[in-house]
Amino acid sequence: MNDRFGHAPDRLCVIRLSAIGDCCHTLPVIRTLQSVWPTTKITWIIGRTEFALMENVDGVEFITFDKRGGWSELIRLRRQLKQQRFDLLLHMHASMRANLASLCVRSDRRIGFDRARARDNQWMFAMEKIPAKSQQHVIDGLFGFLEHLGISERTLRWDIPVAPEDIQFADRICTDEAPIVVLSPCSSQRFRNFRNWPVSRYVELVDYLHARYAAKVLLTGGPTALERDYGAQITAQSSGSPVNLIGQTTLKQLFAVIDRAALVVCPDSGPAHMATAAGTPVVGLYATSNRFRTGPYLSQHLTVDRYPDAVEQEFGEPVEALRWGQRVRDPDAMKLITLEDVTEKIDLVLSSGDRLAD
């Protein structure tokens, strides 16, 4: 199939280093490219952590990039790509680290974000820019690269591969006939990034799930001190006997568990988008970020949205008056989400037993 600028490329490179959720957003874009250009060889430059989830995605050559590696990692990447040349580079990551990585890629065409979305001067590292569009979800923004190429199709297919041993791990954990609810309480730790609901509310939620649905609650998360502390406190204070898996799963194992779950509950974080990829409903907890930009793409109707209230509380203005995607930096904003807000959404899922459409 031809695009409006010429024939399908022989070789195409995508740069999207992180984060886990954004790489989940990138995969259906790549699946669409594979559908439209089946003979094109696709290379994806990706962060090492994110590769642990995407490894073995069919039809894609992965080149990993250690974001903590500094100049030595850029030198390594440059050497690895020295003998390669691409027809097209889709620079889908607007950050200075990704910009520097893009300099290691030799390509005839280099496409980046429009000026408004090209953070860290990404516009200086791309010859072409996708059309400017406002108020888009991250996935829709990434599909803008395909629209720039004249491709209107969308293949919302994720099919992240997991090994038999990962499936066996999930089988051992998810043995009960009771509904499995994955509760991932923490988002990534960044400066002034306040996305986590209070421990006390999670305790109440675990007890509600146990009393109302006899649900088996699995606590999941990474090995950071904050996440481990959340897990220990929720486990100690809850009467619902959650299973604490925090810091004990690989990303592939976690994905296999999420795939078996009836529901995922989490703030604005990677597991929300892993669940979307698995076809598992997500009750997202949003107060400091705009769900219409970063919420679980197929579970918007299940998202608890206190962002407008938090915006009014911090800025004294409606959401429409703010820059699209403006973060709320109030550490107490997540307290605006009540237990009743969350249980109302949970009831919609567990009372029907429906999964998301494939």
DAVENRA-V181626 format. One line per field, one symbol per residue. psi: psi as a letter, one per 20 degrees, with the letter a starting at -180 (. if undefined). burial: 1 if it has 16 or more other ideal C-beta (glycine too) atoms within 10 Angstrom, else 0. A space follows every 50 residues. Layout:
psi = ???
burial = ???
This chain:
psi = pqrjiarpqgppppongragghhhhhghghhgghghmiippppooqqhgh hhgipjpqjpppoqpoijibhhhhgggghhjhjqpqhpponjonqhghgh hhiippqhpoparrhhimrkkhhijphqqqqppqlqqgghhhihhhhhjj oiqpnmpglpqqqhhhghghhhgmhqiqppoponhqrqorpknnipqqgh hhghgghghghgjkqopopqaajqhgghggggggghiqijlqoojpjjqr hggghhghhiqhqppranrghhhhgghikpqpoqophiqohigjrphjkh iipoojghghghhgikqrhhirppjpqpkoijhiihprghgghghghhgh ihjqrqq.
burial = 00100001101111111111111111111111110110010111111011 10111010010111101000001100100010000111111111001111 11011010111111001100011011001100000111101111110110 10010101010100011011001100001111111111000001111010 11111111110010111111110000110110011001010111110010 11111111111111111111111111110111111111111111111110 01111110011001000010000001110100110110101110110011 00000100
